[in-house]
Amino acid sequence: MYRLNNRVGGPGALPPKPILAAKRRRQLHPFFFSMGPVALSISSVLLIGLMAILYLTQLGQAVSANQKLQDYLAQQATLRRQNQDLVYVVSQEQSPGYIADSARALGLVPADPKIVKGLIVKNLERIRQIDSRIQP
């Protein structure tokens, strides 16, 4: 045990040292604890107002992004419908009946097989037709 005379200031007493934890606590002591109730309530209202403004800004951006997404989806649906219409038109115009009707409208007539002459070329190799559905 320590003797009282050593602690109080006797001949072998050590000089009193400040407590390190108390010193750190004084350094880290926030300034708003020394604020009065009026200043503290005003700063609290300001912080709450700032948080509300930030929240409403984020909410507005989310609504704007959602509206853009809905516009893009509507545009995509329109483009898909147009694509389907164009595919239908192309399939109609590629049909043999449509081609024959268009040729007649232009004044073309079918060729007479008796008049058509074939040309025979010697040493000519046949061109193989490759079916586009079969991939090598």
N, CA, C and O atoms as CSV, one atom per row, in Angstrom:
chain,resi,resn,atom,element,x,y,z
A,1,MET,N,N,0.826,-1.184,0.000
A,1,MET,CA,C,0.000,0.000,0.000
A,1,MET,C,C,0.871,1.247,0.000
A,1,MET,O,O,2.023,1.249,0.432
A,2,TYR,N,N,0.260,2.297,-0.504
A,2,TYR,CA,C,0.959,3.581,-0.513
A,2,TYR,C,C,0.701,4.318,0.798
A,2,TYR,O,O,-0.367,4.242,1.406
A,3,ARG,N,N,1.701,5.001,1.170
A,3,ARG,CA,C,1.515,5.784,2.381
A,3,ARG,C,C,0.971,7.151,2.035
A,3,ARG,O,O,1.228,7.681,0.955
A,4,LEU,N,N,0.232,7.706,2.942
A,4,LEU,CA,C,-0.420,8.976,2.704
A,4,LEU,C,C,0.573,10.107,2.553
A,4,LEU,O,O,0.357,11.016,1.752
A,5,ASN,N,N,1.648,10.069,3.301
A,5,ASN,CA,C,2.596,11.173,3.225
A,5,ASN,C,C,3.331,11.193,1.877
A,5,ASN,O,O,3.771,12.255,1.437
A,6,ASN,N,N,3.470,10.026,1.212
A,6,ASN,CA,C,4.097,10.009,-0.115
A,6,ASN,C,C,3.162,10.632,-1.166
A,6,ASN,O,O,3.626,11.251,-2.124
A,7,ARG,N,N,1.883,10.470,-0.985
A,7,ARG,CA,C,0.936,10.960,-1.971
A,7,ARG,C,C,0.674,12.442,-1.812
A,7,ARG,O,O,0.501,13.136,-2.814
A,8,VAL,N,N,0.639,12.933,-0.642
A,8,VAL,CA,C,0.235,14.310,-0.404
A,8,VAL,C,C,1.378,15.274,-0.691
A,8,VAL,O,O,1.121,16.426,-1.043
A,9,GLY,N,N,2.539,14.879,-0.565
A,9,GLY,CA,C,3.634,15.809,-0.844
A,9,GLY,C,C,4.766,15.642,0.113
A,9,GLY,O,O,5.467,16.595,0.452
A,10,GLY,N,N,4.942,14.416,0.549
A,10,GLY,CA,C,6.021,14.117,1.459
A,10,GLY,C,C,7.358,14.176,0.734
A,10,GLY,O,O,7.428,14.621,-0.412
A,11,PRO,N,N,8.423,13.726,1.404
A,11,PRO,CA,C,9.760,13.832,0.813
A,11,PRO,C,C,9.931,12.962,-0.428
A,11,PRO,O,O,10.695,13.342,-1.315
A,12,GLY,N,N,9.263,11.821,-0.536
A,12,GLY,CA,C,9.417,10.952,-1.716
A,12,GLY,C,C,8.229,11.044,-2.663
A,12,GLY,O,O,8.017,10.156,-3.489
A,13,ALA,N,N,7.471,12.096,-2.547
A,13,ALA,CA,C,6.248,12.213,-3.348
A,13,ALA,C,C,6.581,12.629,-4.773
A,13,ALA,O,O,7.504,13.406,-5.018
A,14,LEU,N,N,5.794,12.084,-5.713
A,14,LEU,CA,C,5.939,12.447,-7.123
A,14,LEU,C,C,5.094,13.673,-7.427
A,14,LEU,O,O,4.052,13.863,-6.801
A,15,PRO,N,N,5.512,14.513,-8.371
A,15,PRO,CA,C,4.673,15.668,-8.701
A,15,PRO,C,C,3.365,15.192,-9.333
A,15,PRO,O,O,3.370,14.232,-10.103
A,16,PRO,N,N,2.269,15.835,-9.025
A,16,PRO,CA,C,0.978,15.390,-9.573
A,16,PRO,C,C,0.942,15.559,-11.097
A,16,PRO,O,O,1.304,16.610,-11.626
A,17,LYS,N,N,0.491,14.488,-11.798
A,17,LYS,CA,C,0.393,14.510,-13.257
A,17,LYS,C,C,-1.088,14.619,-13.628
A,17,LYS,O,O,-1.945,14.048,-12.953
A,18,PRO,N,N,-1.389,15.361,-14.716
A,18,PRO,CA,C,-2.804,15.417,-15.123
A,18,PRO,C,C,-3.232,14.070,-15.689
A,18,PRO,O,O,-2.441,13.356,-16.306
A,19,ILE,N,N,-4.453,13.751,-15.473
A,19,ILE,CA,C,-4.976,12.478,-15.969
A,19,ILE,C,C,-5.156,12.599,-17.481
A,19,ILE,O,O,-5.798,13.518,-17.988
A,20,LEU,N,N,-4.564,11.638,-18.171
A,20,LEU,CA,C,-4.555,11.686,-19.629
A,20,LEU,C,C,-5.963,11.569,-20.220
A,20,LEU,O,O,-6.272,12.237,-21.206
A,21,ALA,N,N,-6.803,10.746,-19.642
A,21,ALA,CA,C,-8.164,10.577,-20.159
A,21,ALA,C,C,-8.960,11.868,-20.032
A,21,ALA,O,O,-9.708,12.228,-20.941
A,22,ALA,N,N,-8.806,12.564,-18.917
A,22,ALA,CA,C,-9.526,13.825,-18.738
A,22,ALA,C,C,-9.059,14.868,-19.736
A,22,ALA,O,O,-9.849,15.671,-20.232
A,23,LYS,N,N,-7.769,14.846,-20.022
A,23,LYS,CA,C,-7.212,15.789,-20.983
A,23,LYS,C,C,-7.784,15.518,-22.382
A,23,LYS,O,O,-8.152,16.454,-23.092
A,24,ARG,N,N,-7.857,14.252,-22.773
A,24,ARG,CA,C,-8.420,13.898,-24.075
A,24,ARG,C,C,-9.911,14.242,-24.136
A,24,ARG,O,O,-10.419,14.677,-25.169
A,25,ARG,N,N,-10.594,14.039,-23.019
A,25,ARG,CA,C,-12.022,14.331,-22.996
A,25,ARG,C,C,-12.253,15.823,-23.208
A,25,ARG,O,O,-13.207,16.216,-23.880
A,26,ARG,N,N,-11.392,16.646,-22.642
A,26,ARG,CA,C,-11.516,18.079,-22.845
A,26,ARG,C,C,-11.244,18.457,-24.298
A,26,ARG,O,O,-11.864,19.384,-24.818
A,27,GLN,N,N,-10.318,17.745,-24.967
A,27,GLN,CA,C,-10.011,18.045,-26.358
A,27,GLN,C,C,-11.145,17.602,-27.282
A,27,GLN,O,O,-11.450,18.286,-28.258
A,28,LEU,N,N,-11.763,16.479,-26.985
A,28,LEU,CA,C,-12.814,15.940,-27.825
A,28,LEU,C,C,-14.199,16.433,-27.422
A,28,LEU,O,O,-15.195,16.024,-28.017
A,29,HIS,N,N,-14.274,17.293,-26.435
A,29,HIS,CA,C,-15.560,17.774,-25.957
A,29,HIS,C,C,-16.223,18.589,-27.061
A,29,HIS,O,O,-15.680,19.617,-27.464
A,30,PRO,N,N,-17.389,18.159,-27.567
A,30,PRO,CA,C,-18.033,18.888,-28.667
A,30,PRO,C,C,-18.473,20.277,-28.242
A,30,PRO,O,O,-18.794,20.527,-27.080
A,31,PHE,N,N,-18.477,21.179,-29.228
A,31,PHE,CA,C,-18.807,22.559,-28.912
A,31,PHE,C,C,-20.291,22.745,-28.600
A,31,PHE,O,O,-20.657,23.669,-27.874
A,32,PHE,N,N,-21.154,21.872,-29.144
A,32,PHE,CA,C,-22.581,22.123,-28.938
A,32,PHE,C,C,-23.059,21.796,-27.530
A,32,PHE,O,O,-24.175,22.161,-27.158
A,33,PHE,N,N,-22.240,21.119,-26.747
A,33,PHE,CA,C,-22.642,20.901,-25.363
A,33,PHE,C,C,-22.551,22.201,-24.575
A,33,PHE,O,O,-23.209,22.373,-23.549
A,34,SER,N,N,-21.730,23.101,-25.070
A,34,SER,CA,C,-21.629,24.384,-24.382
A,34,SER,C,C,-22.636,25.387,-24.944
A,34,SER,O,O,-22.725,26.513,-24.454
A,35,MET,N,N,-23.399,24.988,-25.973
A,35,MET,CA,C,-24.413,25.877,-26.539
A,35,MET,C,C,-25.618,25.934,-25.603
A,35,MET,O,O,-25.898,25.004,-24.846
A,36,GLY,N,N,-26.301,27.037,-25.686
A,36,GLY,CA,C,-27.510,27.178,-24.880
A,36,GLY,C,C,-28.676,26.466,-25.536
A,36,GLY,O,O,-28.535,25.985,-26.660
A,37,PRO,N,N,-29.796,26.383,-24.892
A,37,PRO,CA,C,-30.940,25.662,-25.433
A,37,PRO,C,C,-31.512,26.326,-26.700
A,37,PRO,O,O,-32.010,25.632,-27.586
A,38,VAL,N,N,-31.443,27.649,-26.787
A,38,VAL,CA,C,-31.974,28.343,-27.963
A,38,VAL,C,C,-31.113,28.044,-29.182
A,38,VAL,O,O,-31.631,27.694,-30.242
A,39,ALA,N,N,-29.822,28.180,-29.035
A,39,ALA,CA,C,-28.916,27.917,-30.154
A,39,ALA,C,C,-28.968,26.451,-30.571
A,39,ALA,O,O,-28.917,26.128,-31.757
A,40,LEU,N,N,-29.070,25.566,-29.574
A,40,LEU,CA,C,-29.153,24.139,-29.879
A,40,LEU,C,C,-30.445,23.807,-30.629
A,40,LEU,O,O,-30.418,23.005,-31.563
A,41,SER,N,N,-31.565,24.402,-30.244
A,41,SER,CA,C,-32.833,24.132,-30.938
A,41,SER,C,C,-32.824,24.733,-32.334
A,41,SER,O,O,-33.365,24.126,-33.259
A,42,ILE,N,N,-32.225,25.910,-32.518
A,42,ILE,CA,C,-32.137,26.517,-33.852
A,42,ILE,C,C,-31.276,25.662,-34.773
A,42,ILE,O,O,-31.643,25.427,-35.925
A,43,SER,N,N,-30.137,25.196,-34.276
A,43,SER,CA,C,-29.275,24.350,-35.117
A,43,SER,C,C,-29.955,23.012,-35.410
A,43,SER,O,O,-29.776,22.457,-36.494
A,44,SER,N,N,-30.727,22.492,-34.468
A,44,SER,CA,C,-31.461,21.242,-34.717
A,44,SER,C,C,-32.507,21.439,-35.801
A,44,SER,O,O,-32.653,20.590,-36.680
A,45,VAL,N,N,-33.238,22.550,-35.752
A,45,VAL,CA,C,-34.249,22.839,-36.772
A,45,VAL,C,C,-33.583,23.001,-38.135
A,45,VAL,O,O,-34.100,22.524,-39.145
A,46,LEU,N,N,-32.449,23.670,-38.160
A,46,LEU,CA,C,-31.735,23.848,-39.427
A,46,LEU,C,C,-31.270,22.510,-39.999
A,46,LEU,O,O,-31.384,22.274,-41.202
A,47,LEU,N,N,-30.753,21.645,-39.150
A,47,LEU,CA,C,-30.301,20.327,-39.614
A,47,LEU,C,C,-31.471,19.482,-40.103
A,47,LEU,O,O,-31.354,18.792,-41.116
A,48,ILE,N,N,-32.585,19.527,-39.402
A,48,ILE,CA,C,-33.765,18.766,-39.828
A,48,ILE,C,C,-34.282,19.317,-41.155
A,48,ILE,O,O,-34.673,18.545,-42.030
A,49,GLY,N,N,-34.289,20.636,-41.316
A,49,GLY,CA,C,-34.703,21.239,-42.586
A,49,GLY,C,C,-33.786,20.844,-43.727
A,49,GLY,O,O,-34.253,20.563,-44.830
A,50,LEU,N,N,-32.481,20.819,-43.473
A,50,LEU,CA,C,-31.522,20.406,-44.497
A,50,LEU,C,C,-31.744,18.956,-44.903
A,50,LEU,O,O,-31.691,18.623,-46.087
A,51,MET,N,N,-31.993,18.097,-43.926
A,51,MET,CA,C,-32.259,16.684,-44.237
A,51,MET,C,C,-33.547,16.537,-45.042
A,51,MET,O,O,-33.623,15.698,-45.940
A,52,ALA,N,N,-34.564,17.349,-44.728
A,52,ALA,CA,C,-35.822,17.290,-45.481
A,52,ALA,C,C,-35.611,17.745,-46.916
A,52,ALA,O,O,-36.172,17.156,-47.840
A,53,ILE,N,N,-34.811,18.781,-47.115
A,53,ILE,CA,C,-34.524,19.259,-48.477
A,53,ILE,C,C,-33.766,18.191,-49.256
A,53,ILE,O,O,-34.077,17.938,-50.420
A,54,LEU,N,N,-32.782,17.566,-48.631
A,54,LEU,CA,C,-32.032,16.508,-49.316
A,54,LEU,C,C,-32.930,15.328,-49.668
A,54,LEU,O,O,-32.803,14.749,-50.747
A,55,TYR,N,N,-33.831,14.972,-48.765
A,55,TYR,CA,C,-34.763,13.867,-49.028
A,55,TYR,C,C,-35.679,14.198,-50.199
A,55,TYR,O,O,-35.889,13.365,-51.082
A,56,LEU,N,N,-36.224,15.411,-50.208
A,56,LEU,CA,C,-37.108,15.803,-51.308
A,56,LEU,C,C,-36.372,15.893,-52.637
A,56,LEU,O,O,-36.948,15.607,-53.687
A,57,THR,N,N,-35.114,16.284,-52.600
A,57,THR,CA,C,-34.310,16.313,-53.826
A,57,THR,C,C,-34.117,14.902,-54.367
A,57,THR,O,O,-34.274,14.668,-55.566
A,58,GLN,N,N,-33.782,13.978,-53.503
A,58,GLN,CA,C,-33.615,12.584,-53.925
A,58,GLN,C,C,-34.923,12.006,-54.440
A,58,GLN,O,O,-34.934,11.266,-55.424
A,59,LEU,N,N,-36.011,12.338,-53.785
A,59,LEU,CA,C,-37.323,11.861,-54.214
A,59,LEU,C,C,-37.681,12.414,-55.589
A,59,LEU,O,O,-38.222,11.693,-56.427
A,60,GLY,N,N,-37.384,13.679,-55.822
A,60,GLY,CA,C,-37.630,14.283,-57.136
A,60,GLY,C,C,-36.803,13.626,-58.222
A,60,GLY,O,O,-37.298,13.403,-59.327
A,61,GLN,N,N,-35.555,13.314,-57.928
A,61,GLN,CA,C,-34.706,12.635,-58.911
A,61,GLN,C,C,-35.229,11.239,-59.206
A,61,GLN,O,O,-35.185,10.794,-60.353
A,62,ALA,N,N,-35.720,10.547,-58.196
A,62,ALA,CA,C,-36.261,9.204,-58.415
A,62,ALA,C,C,-37.519,9.261,-59.270
A,62,ALA,O,O,-37.712,8.416,-60.145
A,63,VAL,N,N,-38.372,10.245,-59.028
A,63,VAL,CA,C,-39.585,10.393,-59.831
A,63,VAL,C,C,-39.232,10.731,-61.269
A,63,VAL,O,O,-39.845,10.210,-62.201
A,64,SER,N,N,-38.249,11.599,-61.451
A,64,SER,CA,C,-37.808,11.965,-62.797
A,64,SER,C,C,-37.234,10.757,-63.536
A,64,SER,O,O,-37.524,10.554,-64.715
A,65,ALA,N,N,-36.430,9.963,-62.852
A,65,ALA,CA,C,-35.862,8.763,-63.487
A,65,ALA,C,C,-36.957,7.762,-63.827
A,65,ALA,O,O,-36.892,7.104,-64.865
A,66,ASN,N,N,-37.959,7.639,-62.965
A,66,ASN,CA,C,-39.075,6.733,-63.238
A,66,ASN,C,C,-39.870,7.207,-64.450
A,66,ASN,O,O,-40.297,6.388,-65.264
A,67,GLN,N,N,-40.073,8.516,-64.580
A,67,GLN,CA,C,-40.801,9.050,-65.733
A,67,GLN,C,C,-40.034,8.801,-67.023
A,67,GLN,O,O,-40.628,8.445,-68.041
A,68,LYS,N,N,-38.715,8.984,-66.988
A,68,LYS,CA,C,-37.893,8.703,-68.176
A,68,LYS,C,C,-37.985,7.226,-68.547
A,68,LYS,O,O,-38.079,6.884,-69.726
A,69,LEU,N,N,-37.959,6.356,-67.551
A,69,LEU,CA,C,-38.059,4.926,-67.803
A,69,LEU,C,C,-39.394,4.585,-68.452
A,69,LEU,O,O,-39.442,3.787,-69.388
A,70,GLN,N,N,-40.475,5.183,-67.964
A,70,GLN,CA,C,-41.787,4.936,-68.554
A,70,GLN,C,C,-41.844,5.446,-69.989
A,70,GLN,O,O,-42.452,4.803,-70.845
A,71,ASP,N,N,-41.219,6.592,-70.268
A,71,ASP,CA,C,-41.177,7.113,-71.639
A,71,ASP,C,C,-40.402,6.174,-72.554
A,71,ASP,O,O,-40.816,5.918,-73.685
A,72,TYR,N,N,-39.281,5.662,-72.063
A,72,TYR,CA,C,-38.482,4.738,-72.878
A,72,TYR,C,C,-39.237,3.442,-73.151
A,72,TYR,O,O,-39.157,2.892,-74.249
A,73,LEU,N,N,-39.966,2.959,-72.154
A,73,LEU,CA,C,-40.741,1.730,-72.352
A,73,LEU,C,C,-41.866,1.946,-73.359
A,73,LEU,O,O,-42.151,1.063,-74.168
A,74,ALA,N,N,-42.512,3.120,-73.314
A,74,ALA,CA,C,-43.562,3.425,-74.285
A,74,ALA,C,C,-42.974,3.539,-75.690
A,74,ALA,O,O,-43.567,3.063,-76.658
A,75,GLN,N,N,-41.812,4.169,-75.795
A,75,GLN,CA,C,-41.148,4.286,-77.101
A,75,GLN,C,C,-40.741,2.908,-77.617
A,75,GLN,O,O,-40.849,2.640,-78.813
A,76,GLN,N,N,-40.280,2.040,-76.734
A,76,GLN,CA,C,-39.897,0.691,-77.140
A,76,GLN,C,C,-41.113,-0.078,-77.648
A,76,GLN,O,O,-41.015,-0.795,-78.644
A,77,ALA,N,N,-42.247,0.058,-76.983
A,77,ALA,CA,C,-43.464,-0.624,-77.431
A,77,ALA,C,C,-43.893,-0.116,-78.803
A,77,ALA,O,O,-44.317,-0.900,-79.652
A,78,THR,N,N,-43.786,1.189,-79.023
A,78,THR,CA,C,-44.129,1.766,-80.331
A,78,THR,C,C,-43.198,1.229,-81.416
A,78,THR,O,O,-43.650,0.864,-82.501
A,79,LEU,N,N,-41.922,1.183,-81.126
A,79,LEU,CA,C,-40.957,0.679,-82.118
A,79,LEU,C,C,-41.180,-0.803,-82.412
A,79,LEU,O,O,-41.019,-1.241,-83.551
A,80,ARG,N,N,-41.547,-1.569,-81.397
A,80,ARG,CA,C,-41.845,-2.987,-81.641
A,80,ARG,C,C,-43.051,-3.146,-82.559
A,80,ARG,O,O,-43.050,-3.983,-83.460
A,81,ARG,N,N,-44.098,-2.323,-82.319
A,81,ARG,CA,C,-45.275,-2.381,-83.195
A,81,ARG,C,C,-44.915,-2.001,-84.619
A,81,ARG,O,O,-45.363,-2.644,-85.569
A,82,GLN,N,N,-44.112,-0.965,-84.771
A,82,GLN,CA,C,-43.684,-0.555,-86.113
A,82,GLN,C,C,-42.867,-1.658,-86.777
A,82,GLN,O,O,-43.021,-1.904,-87.974
A,83,ASN,N,N,-42.009,-2.319,-86.022
A,83,ASN,CA,C,-41.201,-3.400,-86.566
A,83,ASN,C,C,-42.096,-4.551,-87.030
A,83,ASN,O,O,-41.880,-5.113,-88.103
A,84,GLN,N,N,-43.094,-4.900,-86.226
A,84,GLN,CA,C,-44.007,-5.965,-86.624
A,84,GLN,C,C,-44.774,-5.583,-87.883
A,84,GLN,O,O,-44.987,-6.420,-88.760
A,85,ASP,N,N,-45.190,-4.319,-87.975
A,85,ASP,CA,C,-45.884,-3.863,-89.183
A,85,ASP,C,C,-44.987,-3.960,-90.414
A,85,ASP,O,O,-45.431,-4.381,-91.482
A,86,LEU,N,N,-43.727,-3.572,-90.260
A,86,LEU,CA,C,-42.794,-3.627,-91.389
A,86,LEU,C,C,-42.487,-5.067,-91.796
A,86,LEU,O,O,-42.363,-5.362,-92.985
A,87,VAL,N,N,-42.366,-5.958,-90.824
A,87,VAL,CA,C,-42.136,-7.368,-91.144
A,87,VAL,C,C,-43.325,-7.926,-91.907
A,87,VAL,O,O,-43.150,-8.707,-92.843
A,88,TYR,N,N,-44.543,-7.530,-91.513
A,88,TYR,CA,C,-45.744,-7.984,-92.210
A,88,TYR,C,C,-45.771,-7.452,-93.638
A,88,TYR,O,O,-46.097,-8.192,-94.566
A,89,VAL,N,N,-45.431,-6.176,-93.826
A,89,VAL,CA,C,-45.418,-5.579,-95.166
A,89,VAL,C,C,-44.394,-6.275,-96.050
A,89,VAL,O,O,-44.677,-6.567,-97.212
A,90,VAL,N,N,-43.211,-6.543,-95.515
A,90,VAL,CA,C,-42.166,-7.217,-96.298
A,90,VAL,C,C,-42.614,-8.622,-96.673
A,90,VAL,O,O,-42.400,-9.056,-97.804
A,91,SER,N,N,-43.228,-9.331,-95.747
A,91,SER,CA,C,-43.683,-10.691,-96.068
A,91,SER,C,C,-44.790,-10.659,-97.125
A,91,SER,O,O,-44.851,-11.548,-97.975
A,92,GLN,N,N,-45.655,-9.662,-97.085
A,92,GLN,CA,C,-46.704,-9.536,-98.099
A,92,GLN,C,C,-46.102,-9.225,-99.471
A,92,GLN,O,O,-46.537,-9.772,-100.484
A,93,GLU,N,N,-45.103,-8.346,-99.495
A,93,GLU,CA,C,-44.521,-7.938,-100.777
A,93,GLU,C,C,-43.598,-8.994,-101.359
A,93,GLU,O,O,-43.272,-8.931,-102.545
A,94,GLN,N,N,-43.173,-9.951,-100.570
A,94,GLN,CA,C,-42.339,-11.029,-101.088
A,94,GLN,C,C,-43.158,-12.222,-101.568
A,94,GLN,O,O,-42.596,-13.177,-102.104
A,95,SER,N,N,-44.458,-12.185,-101.386
A,95,SER,CA,C,-45.285,-13.319,-101.811
A,95,SER,C,C,-45.364,-13.357,-103.344
A,95,SER,O,O,-45.385,-12.307,-103.987
A,96,PRO,N,N,-45.408,-14.563,-103.933
A,96,PRO,CA,C,-45.451,-14.686,-105.395
A,96,PRO,C,C,-46.674,-14.009,-106.020
A,96,PRO,O,O,-46.573,-13.446,-107.110
A,97,GLY,N,N,-47.813,-14.055,-105.352
A,97,GLY,CA,C,-49.009,-13.416,-105.890
A,97,GLY,C,C,-48.852,-11.911,-105.998
A,97,GLY,O,O,-49.256,-11.310,-106.993
A,98,TYR,N,N,-48.269,-11.304,-104.984
A,98,TYR,CA,C,-48.057,-9.850,-105.007
A,98,TYR,C,C,-47.068,-9.480,-106.101
A,98,TYR,O,O,-47.262,-8.489,-106.805
A,99,ILE,N,N,-46.014,-10.267,-106.249
A,99,ILE,CA,C,-45.015,-9.984,-107.296
A,99,ILE,C,C,-45.652,-10.114,-108.681
A,99,ILE,O,O,-45.395,-9.289,-109.558
A,100,ALA,N,N,-46.482,-11.143,-108.886
A,100,ALA,CA,C,-47.137,-11.323,-110.189
A,100,ALA,C,C,-48.102,-10.174,-110.468
A,100,ALA,O,O,-48.152,-9.680,-111.594
A,101,ASP,N,N,-48.857,-9.745,-109.482
A,101,ASP,CA,C,-49.785,-8.633,-109.668
A,101,ASP,C,C,-49.033,-7.338,-109.970
A,101,ASP,O,O,-49.458,-6.553,-110.818
A,102,SER,N,N,-47.931,-7.119,-109.284
A,102,SER,CA,C,-47.134,-5.911,-109.534
A,102,SER,C,C,-46.532,-5.942,-110.930
A,102,SER,O,O,-46.479,-4.915,-111.606
A,103,ALA,N,N,-46.076,-7.119,-111.369
A,103,ALA,CA,C,-45.505,-7.243,-112.713
A,103,ALA,C,C,-46.573,-6.969,-113.774
A,103,ALA,O,O,-46.300,-6.282,-114.758
A,104,ARG,N,N,-47.766,-7.490,-113.589
A,104,ARG,CA,C,-48.857,-7.225,-114.538
A,104,ARG,C,C,-49.217,-5.747,-114.559
A,104,ARG,O,O,-49.510,-5.194,-115.619
A,105,ALA,N,N,-49.196,-5.101,-113.393
A,105,ALA,CA,C,-49.502,-3.672,-113.337
A,105,ALA,C,C,-48.463,-2.854,-114.093
A,105,ALA,O,O,-48.782,-1.792,-114.627
A,106,LEU,N,N,-47.231,-3.333,-114.144
A,106,LEU,CA,C,-46.174,-2.641,-114.884
A,106,LEU,C,C,-46.183,-2.990,-116.378
A,106,LEU,O,O,-45.426,-2.406,-117.154
A,107,GLY,N,N,-47.032,-3.935,-116.782
A,107,GLY,CA,C,-47.136,-4.303,-118.193
A,107,GLY,C,C,-46.275,-5.481,-118.574
A,107,GLY,O,O,-46.074,-5.733,-119.762
A,108,LEU,N,N,-45.766,-6.204,-117.611
A,108,LEU,CA,C,-44.951,-7.380,-117.915
A,108,LEU,C,C,-45.871,-8.580,-118.089
A,108,LEU,O,O,-46.910,-8.689,-117.438
A,109,VAL,N,N,-45.462,-9.482,-118.989
A,109,VAL,CA,C,-46.239,-10.700,-119.234
A,109,VAL,C,C,-45.337,-11.893,-119.013
A,109,VAL,O,O,-44.121,-11.775,-119.159
A,110,PRO,N,N,-45.905,-13.053,-118.661
A,110,PRO,CA,C,-45.076,-14.242,-118.474
A,110,PRO,C,C,-44.440,-14.659,-119.803
A,110,PRO,O,O,-45.025,-14.495,-120.874
A,111,ALA,N,N,-43.254,-15.189,-119.701
A,111,ALA,CA,C,-42.538,-15.625,-120.904
A,111,ALA,C,C,-43.120,-16.942,-121.398
A,111,ALA,O,O,-43.514,-17.805,-120.613
A,112,ASP,N,N,-43.162,-17.072,-122.738
A,112,ASP,CA,C,-43.646,-18.307,-123.361
A,112,ASP,C,C,-42.501,-19.309,-123.336
A,112,ASP,O,O,-41.419,-19.008,-123.840
A,113,PRO,N,N,-42.713,-20.518,-122.752
A,113,PRO,CA,C,-41.610,-21.486,-122.671
A,113,PRO,C,C,-41.126,-21.943,-124.049
A,113,PRO,O,O,-39.997,-22.421,-124.161
A,114,LYS,N,N,-41.949,-21.810,-125.110
A,114,LYS,CA,C,-41.518,-22.216,-126.438
A,114,LYS,C,C,-40.537,-21.222,-127.032
A,114,LYS,O,O,-39.693,-21.584,-127.851
A,115,ILE,N,N,-40.649,-19.973,-126.618
A,115,ILE,CA,C,-39.780,-18.938,-127.178
A,115,ILE,C,C,-38.456,-18.863,-126.417
A,115,ILE,O,O,-37.439,-18.482,-126.995
A,116,VAL,N,N,-38.454,-19.213,-125.161
A,116,VAL,CA,C,-37.248,-19.103,-124.346
A,116,VAL,C,C,-36.249,-20.154,-124.791
A,116,VAL,O,O,-36.571,-21.336,-124.914
A,117,LYS,N,N,-35.047,-19.700,-125.025
A,117,LYS,CA,C,-33.983,-20.607,-125.432
A,117,LYS,C,C,-32.972,-20.697,-124.294
A,117,LYS,O,O,-32.655,-19.714,-123.626
A,118,GLY,N,N,-32.491,-21.893,-124.109
A,118,GLY,CA,C,-31.499,-22.111,-123.078
A,118,GLY,C,C,-30.100,-22.076,-123.659
A,118,GLY,O,O,-29.909,-22.427,-124.824
A,119,LEU,N,N,-29.146,-21.671,-122.894
A,119,LEU,CA,C,-27.761,-21.590,-123.327
A,119,LEU,C,C,-26.980,-22.632,-122.548
A,119,LEU,O,O,-27.001,-22.628,-121.317
A,120,ILE,N,N,-26.305,-23.506,-123.232
A,120,ILE,CA,C,-25.539,-24.568,-122.603
A,120,ILE,C,C,-24.065,-24.189,-122.675
A,120,ILE,O,O,-23.531,-23.923,-123.752
A,121,VAL,N,N,-23.424,-24.169,-121.524
A,121,VAL,CA,C,-22.003,-23.856,-121.445
A,121,VAL,C,C,-21.288,-25.126,-121.039
A,121,VAL,O,O,-21.625,-25.742,-120.028
A,122,LYS,N,N,-20.282,-25.524,-121.845
A,122,LYS,CA,C,-19.537,-26.745,-121.554
A,122,LYS,C,C,-18.567,-26.497,-120.392
A,122,LYS,O,O,-18.079,-25.387,-120.179
A,123,ASN,N,N,-18.314,-27.575,-119.658
A,123,ASN,CA,C,-17.365,-27.570,-118.532
A,123,ASN,C,C,-17.735,-26.557,-117.446
A,123,ASN,O,O,-16.859,-25.994,-116.791
A,124,LEU,N,N,-18.997,-26.337,-117.266
A,124,LEU,CA,C,-19.461,-25.434,-116.224
A,124,LEU,C,C,-19.954,-26.263,-115.034
A,124,LEU,O,O,-20.773,-27.168,-115.192
A,125,GLU,N,N,-19.455,-25.946,-113.866
A,125,GLU,CA,C,-19.875,-26.687,-112.671
A,125,GLU,C,C,-21.161,-26.090,-112.138
A,125,GLU,O,O,-21.384,-24.882,-112.222
A,126,ARG,N,N,-22.006,-26.950,-111.588
A,126,ARG,CA,C,-23.257,-26.483,-111.006
A,126,ARG,C,C,-22.978,-25.778,-109.682
A,126,ARG,O,O,-22.078,-26.153,-108.930
A,127,ILE,N,N,-23.746,-24.787,-109.433
A,127,ILE,CA,C,-23.643,-24.077,-108.161
A,127,ILE,C,C,-24.542,-24.780,-107.163
A,127,ILE,O,O,-25.740,-24.958,-107.385
A,128,ARG,N,N,-23.939,-25.165,-106.081
A,128,ARG,CA,C,-24.712,-25.858,-105.060
A,128,ARG,C,C,-25.494,-24.833,-104.245
A,128,ARG,O,O,-24.951,-23.815,-103.817
A,129,GLN,N,N,-26.748,-25.114,-104.042
A,129,GLN,CA,C,-27.560,-24.233,-103.200
A,129,GLN,C,C,-27.375,-24.652,-101.750
A,129,GLN,O,O,-27.524,-25.824,-101.404
A,130,ILE,N,N,-27.055,-23.703,-100.932
A,130,ILE,CA,C,-26.862,-23.978,-99.521
A,130,ILE,C,C,-28.117,-23.534,-98.784
A,130,ILE,O,O,-28.568,-22.393,-98.889
A,131,ASP,N,N,-28.647,-24.466,-98.053
A,131,ASP,CA,C,-29.832,-24.157,-97.264
A,131,ASP,C,C,-29.422,-23.247,-96.113
A,131,ASP,O,O,-28.526,-23.595,-95.344
A,132,SER,N,N,-30.066,-22.077,-95.981
A,132,SER,CA,C,-29.686,-21.108,-94.962
A,132,SER,C,C,-30.075,-21.561,-93.563
A,132,SER,O,O,-29.582,-21.008,-92.580
A,133,ARG,N,N,-30.955,-22.561,-93.454
A,133,ARG,CA,C,-31.346,-23.036,-92.122
A,133,ARG,C,C,-30.306,-23.955,-91.514
A,133,ARG,O,O,-30.275,-24.144,-90.298
A,134,ILE,N,N,-29.444,-24.535,-92.360
A,134,ILE,CA,C,-28.432,-25.469,-91.857
A,134,ILE,C,C,-27.119,-24.710,-91.725
A,134,ILE,O,O,-26.611,-24.152,-92.698
A,135,GLN,N,N,-26.589,-24.696,-90.542
A,135,GLN,CA,C,-25.310,-24.035,-90.286
A,135,GLN,C,C,-24.204,-25.075,-90.299
A,135,GLN,O,O,-24.326,-26.103,-89.633
A,136,PRO,N,N,-23.110,-24.833,-91.051
A,136,PRO,CA,C,-22.011,-25.815,-91.100
A,136,PRO,C,C,-21.269,-25.879,-89.797
A,136,PRO,O,O,-20.319,-26.651,-89.665
